[in-house]
Amino acid sequence: MSRWKLFERQRLRWSSAVTQALVLSVLTFCILLPLCCHRLLYSYFFIRSFYLDSLSEQVLQDSYEKGQEALRYWQSHSTAASTFSSITRGPKLLVTVVTARRTEGRDFHYLLQVMQRLAGLLTGCGEQRCAEVLVCDVESSPLGNEDASLLEGKFWVVRRSPIEQQRVDAHVNTFEKEKRDYVYCLGKGWELVRPQNMVVLEDDALPRQDFFTVVQNLLSRKFVLQTLYVKLYHPERLQRYWNPEPYRILEWVGLGVVGATMLLLALPLWNPLALSFTLSPAHLLLLSLYIMAVVELVGRHYLLEVRRISPQLYAVSPATECCTPAMLFPGNSSLRAMDYLDGSFCFKGNAKDTVLYHMVRSTPGERAHSLEPNLVNHIGAFSSVRINPPRPKLL
């Protein structure tokens, strides 16, 4: 028998760690994970050609039904007295909701969905209100914003005066107009209420049930008070480990090493497959790479969901560039954000989120953070600043 064949037999017998690693990888990545994850939207195994269209249609239909439900809810409360229409100055937290009329997707009533959720969360806070809420309507067309008008009397709704409206240049591009509207709402919230902290929500950012609990916990972390802003949302499709964000690489490697170590320590106690891995550097490296591949291919988004067990488990990391559906401005940092935005001109490729991100990176001593997992669901399938397809897709 040749030396090569003898080497192959020695390496490929089941007791060999190399053979076991190959078989384990084939079973995991070619059979088990594809069977379990082919319907998970943010997994690499998601079969777009089979499921994307139907899943997108289902989400659109669910959102439409919730929008109609929210419309009926607020219409039925049109004459009822509201406890949210008056605002106390100097609250610990102000939630400002920026809204405009949507030409497309108006039947989904995103604003009404968001305000229904906020009303429910505020009611659950008890006698002491956990936040004040301000609706900032930036619609400038003569048609007006029907959803914001429906909320008048239930929440404090602010708009530009006719004189202020005349100063708004109607000929600027969509991204610059969006930035100017955002700056107006930041300034109006500070001018009217003088809150200790401010959250700015776009009208399609639906707060999760633990929204106020997590925000209060976040504000108790001292370093957060020294930051310009904390992003409360980042698109799920951009949350993967294989990403330019350096801290995620460290998290990914750390998860692989810790997971591999725990697995190797557990094998002497429970080893139904008779694996021969030991706590050696080579086997530790091999299993670390295996675990890193598993968590990346399944989807980091689903791993982050485990953190929802407790507000203390939400992670705060360096800020990412995209996007601004939900932003926390601690202390009076909204004034600095206004100055940064006022000093920049926005256009495609240099929207307000990009301006803030680059200002933080170029200003000594300035910091910004992102919260993970997301504290809001972005329900706006129809964009207000980009051309929309007839039926938007989730990806």
C-alpha positions in Angstrom: 0.0 0.0 0.0 1.4 3.4 -1.0 2.2 6.0 1.7 -0.5 8.3 0.2 -3.3 5.8 0.5 -2.1 5.0 4.1 -2.2 8.7 4.9 -5.7 9.0 3.5 -7.1 6.1 5.5 -5.6 7.5 8.7 -7.0 11.0 8.1 -10.4 9.9 6.8 -11.3 7.4 9.4 -14.1 8.5 11.8 -11.8 8.9 14.8 -9.9 11.6 12.9 -10.9 15.2 13.9 -10.5 16.2 10.2 -13.1 13.7 9.1 -15.5 14.6 11.9 -15.2 18.3 11.0 -15.9 17.7 7.3 -18.9 15.5 8.1 -20.2 18.0 10.7 -19.8 20.9 8.3 -21.7 19.1 5.4 -24.5 18.1 7.7 -24.8 21.6 9.2 -24.4 23.8 6.1 -25.8 21.6 3.4 -28.7 19.9 5.2 -29.7 21.2 8.7 -29.4 25.0 8.3 -31.0 25.1 4.8 -34.0 23.1 6.1 -34.4 25.3 9.2 -33.6 28.8 7.8 -34.9 28.8 4.2 -37.9 30.9 5.3 -35.9 33.4 7.6 -35.8 36.7 5.8 -32.4 37.9 7.0 -30.7 34.5 6.7 -28.3 33.7 3.9 -30.4 30.6 3.4 -33.5 32.5 2.6 -34.9 31.5 -0.8 -35.9 34.8 -2.3 -37.3 33.4 -5.5 -39.8 31.2 -3.5 -40.8 33.3 -0.5 -40.0 37.0 -1.0 -43.0 38.0 -3.0 -45.6 36.2 -0.8 -43.9 37.4 2.4 -43.8 41.0 1.2 -47.5 40.8 0.2 -48.4 39.4 3.6 -46.6 42.2 5.4 -48.2 44.8 3.3 -51.7 43.3 3.9 -51.0 43.2 7.7 -49.8 46.8 7.7 -52.9 47.9 5.7 -55.2 46.2 8.1 -53.5 47.7 11.1 -53.6 51.1 9.4 -57.4 50.8 8.9 -57.8 49.7 12.5 -55.8 52.7 13.7 -58.0 55.0 11.5 -61.2 53.5 13.0 -59.7 53.9 16.5 -58.9 57.6 16.2 -62.2 58.3 14.4 -64.1 56.7 17.3 -62.2 58.9 19.7 -62.7 62.1 17.8 -64.9 63.7 20.4 -63.4 62.1 23.5 -61.3 64.2 25.9 -57.6 63.4 25.7 -55.0 63.3 28.4 -52.2 63.8 25.9 -53.1 67.2 24.4 -51.5 69.2 27.1 -47.7 69.1 27.7 -45.8 69.9 30.9 -42.6 71.9 30.3 -39.3 70.4 31.3 -40.2 66.7 31.2 -37.6 64.1 31.5 -38.4 62.8 28.0 -40.2 64.4 25.0 -41.1 62.2 22.0 -41.5 64.3 18.8 -43.1 62.6 15.9 -42.2 64.1 12.5 -44.9 63.6 9.9 -45.9 64.7 6.4 -48.6 63.7 4.0 -47.8 60.6 2.0 -48.8 60.6 -1.6 -48.2 56.8 -1.8 -49.2 54.4 1.0 -51.6 56.9 2.6 -54.2 54.2 3.1 -51.7 52.5 5.5 -52.0 55.4 7.9 -48.5 55.0 9.4 -48.8 58.0 11.6 -52.0 56.8 13.1 -50.5 53.4 13.8 -47.5 55.0 15.6 -49.7 57.3 17.7 -52.0 54.5 18.7 -49.0 52.5 19.9 -47.7 55.5 21.8 -51.0 56.2 23.4 -51.2 52.6 24.6 -47.7 52.7 26.0 -48.2 56.0 27.8 -51.4 54.7 29.3 -49.5 51.7 30.7 -47.0 54.0 32.5 -49.2 54.6 35.4 -50.1 57.9 37.1 -46.8 59.5 36.3 -46.5 59.9 32.6 -43.2 58.5 31.3 -43.0 61.0 28.4 -44.7 63.9 26.7 -45.6 63.6 23.0 -45.5 66.3 20.3 -46.6 65.8 16.7 -44.7 68.0 14.3 -46.6 68.3 11.0 -44.2 69.5 8.2 -46.7 69.1 5.3 -46.5 72.2 3.0 -48.9 71.3 0.2 -52.4 72.8 0.2 -53.9 69.3 0.5 -52.7 69.1 4.1 -52.0 66.1 6.3 -55.3 64.4 7.0 -53.9 62.0 9.6 -52.2 64.8 11.6 -55.5 66.8 11.5 -57.4 63.8 12.9 -55.0 63.8 15.9 -55.6 67.4 16.8 -57.2 67.7 20.1 -55.7 64.4 21.2 -52.1 65.4 20.9 -50.3 68.7 20.6 -49.8 69.2 16.9 -47.4 72.0 15.7 -47.0 73.4 12.2 -45.1 76.2 10.6 -46.9 79.6 10.6 -47.8 81.1 7.2 -44.8 83.4 7.5 -42.5 80.5 8.3 -43.9 78.5 5.5 -43.1 81.3 3.0 -39.5 81.1 4.1 -39.2 77.5 3.1 -37.7 77.2 -0.3 -40.0 74.9 -2.3 -37.4 74.4 -5.0 -34.8 72.6 -2.9 -34.3 68.9 -3.5 -36.2 66.3 -1.4 -33.2 65.5 0.9 -32.6 69.1 1.8 -36.3 69.7 2.4 -36.4 66.6 4.7 -33.4 68.0 6.6 -35.0 71.4 7.0 -38.2 69.8 8.3 -36.2 67.7 10.8 -34.3 70.8 12.0 -37.6 72.7 12.4 -39.1 69.9 14.5 -36.0 69.6 16.7 -36.0 73.3 17.3 -39.8 73.5 17.9 -39.6 70.7 20.5 -36.8 72.4 22.4 -38.5 75.9 22.2 -41.9 74.8 23.4 -41.1 72.1 25.9 -37.4 72.3 27.0 -37.2 68.6 27.7 -34.3 67.0 29.6 -34.0 64.5 26.7 -35.7 64.1 23.4 -36.6 61.2 21.1 -37.4 62.1 17.5 -39.5 59.5 15.6 -40.4 59.6 11.9 -44.0 58.8 11.3 -43.4 55.2 10.2 -41.3 54.2 13.2 -43.5 52.0 15.3 -42.3 51.7 18.9 -42.0 48.3 20.4 -43.8 47.4 23.6 -40.7 47.9 25.8 -39.9 51.3 24.2 -40.0 53.5 27.3 -38.5 50.9 29.6 -35.5 50.6 27.4 -35.1 54.3 26.8 -35.2 55.0 30.6 -32.6 52.3 31.1 -30.5 53.8 28.3 -30.6 57.2 29.9 -29.4 55.8 33.2 -26.1 54.8 31.5 -23.8 57.8 32.3 -21.8 57.7 29.0 -25.0 58.1 27.0 -25.5 61.6 28.5 -22.2 62.6 26.8 -23.2 61.5 23.3 -24.7 63.6 20.5 -27.3 61.0 19.7 -28.2 57.3 20.1 -29.8 55.6 17.1 -32.7 53.4 18.0 -33.0 51.7 14.6 -30.7 50.2 12.0 -32.0 48.2 9.0 -32.0 44.5 9.8 -30.4 43.6 6.4 -27.4 45.7 7.4 -26.9 44.1 10.9 -24.7 41.2 9.7 -21.2 40.5 11.0 -19.7 40.5 7.5 -19.9 44.3 7.5 -17.5 47.3 7.6 -18.3 48.0 11.3 -15.0 47.0 13.2 -16.7 46.3 16.5 -18.9 43.6 14.9 -15.8 41.7 13.8 -14.6 41.6 17.4 -18.0 40.5 18.6 -18.0 37.8 15.9 -14.6 36.4 16.8 -15.4 36.6 20.5 -18.6 34.7 20.0 -16.8 32.0 18.1 -14.0 31.6 20.7 -16.4 31.5 23.6 -18.8 29.2 21.9 -16.1 26.8 20.8 -14.6 26.8 24.4 -17.9 25.9 25.9 -18.5 23.2 23.4 -15.1 21.6 24.0 -15.6 21.8 27.8 -19.1 20.1 27.4 -17.9 17.2 25.1 -16.5 15.1 28.0 -19.9 15.3 29.7 -22.1 14.7 26.7 -20.8 13.4 23.4 -23.4 11.3 21.5 -21.5 11.5 18.2 -18.3 10.3 19.8 -16.4 13.4 18.6 -12.7 13.4 19.3 -12.2 17.1 19.6 -10.0 18.3 22.6 -9.2 21.6 24.1 -6.2 22.1 21.9 -5.4 25.3 19.9 -6.1 23.6 16.5 -9.5 22.2 17.6 -10.4 25.5 19.3 -9.6 27.4 16.0 -11.5 24.9 14.0 -14.7 25.0 16.1 -14.5 28.8 16.4 -14.6 29.2 12.7 -17.5 26.7 12.6 -19.5 28.6 15.1 -18.7 32.0 13.4 -20.0 30.6 10.1 -23.2 29.2 11.7 -24.2 32.5 13.4 -23.4 34.6 10.3 -25.3 32.3 7.9 -28.3 32.0 10.2 -28.4 35.8 10.7 -27.0 38.1 13.4 -30.4 39.8 13.5 -32.0 36.7 15.1 -29.2 36.4 17.6 -29.7 40.0 18.7 -33.4 39.2 19.5 -32.2 37.2 22.5 -31.2 40.5 24.1 -34.8 41.5 24.4 -35.1 39.4 27.6 -34.1 42.4 29.6 -33.5 46.1 29.0 -30.0 45.7 30.6 -29.0 43.3 27.8 -29.6 45.9 25.0 -26.2 46.7 23.6 -24.9 50.2 22.8 -22.2 50.3 20.1 -20.5 53.0 18.0 -23.0 54.7 15.6 -23.7 53.4 12.1 -24.3 55.8 9.2 -27.8 54.7 8.1 -30.6 55.8 9.1 -32.8 58.2 11.2 -36.3 56.8 11.8 -35.7 56.9 15.6 -33.1 59.0 17.4 -32.5 59.8 21.0 -30.9 63.1 21.8 -29.8 63.2 25.4 -29.8 66.5 27.3 -29.5 69.5 25.1 -27.6 67.7 22.3 -30.5 68.3 19.9 -29.3 71.9 19.8 -25.8 70.7 18.6 -27.5 68.4 16.0 -29.5 71.4 14.7 -26.3 73.4 14.3 -24.6 70.6 12.4 -27.5 70.1 10.1 -28.1 73.8 9.5 -24.5 74.2 8.4 -24.8 71.5 5.7 -26.7 71.2 2.4 -28.3 67.8 1.8 -28.6 65.9 -1.5 -28.8 62.4 -2.7 -25.8 60.6 -1.1 -25.5 63.2 1.6 -28.8 63.0 3.5 -29.2 64.1 7.1 -28.1 60.7 8.5 -24.8 61.0 6.5 -24.3 64.6 7.6 -24.7 63.7 11.3 -22.4 60.7 11.0 -19.6 62.5 9.3 -19.9 65.5 11.7 -19.4 63.1 14.7 -16.4 61.6 13.0 -14.8 64.9 12.2 -15.6 66.8 15.4 -13.1 66.2 18.3 -14.8 65.0 21.4 -18.1 64.3 19.7 -19.6 60.8 20.0 -22.6 58.9 18.8 -24.0 55.4 19.4 -26.5 52.8 18.1 -28.7 50.6 20.2 -29.1 46.9 19.4 -31.6 45.3 18.8 -33.9 47.9 17.3 -36.3 49.6 19.5 -38.8 50.4 16.7 -40.1 48.6 13.7 -39.8 50.5 10.4 -43.3 50.0 9.0 -43.0 52.5 6.1 -42.9 50.3 3.0 -43.5 53.3 0.8 -40.7 55.8 1.0 -41.4 59.6 1.1 -38.1 60.6 -0.5 -37.5 57.9 -3.1 -39.4 56.5 -6.1 -41.5 53.5 -5.0 -42.4 50.4 -7.0 -46.1 49.5 -7.3 -45.7 46.8 -4.6 -42.6 47.3 -2.4 -40.5 44.3 -1.4 -39.0 43.6 2.0 -35.5 43.3 0.6 
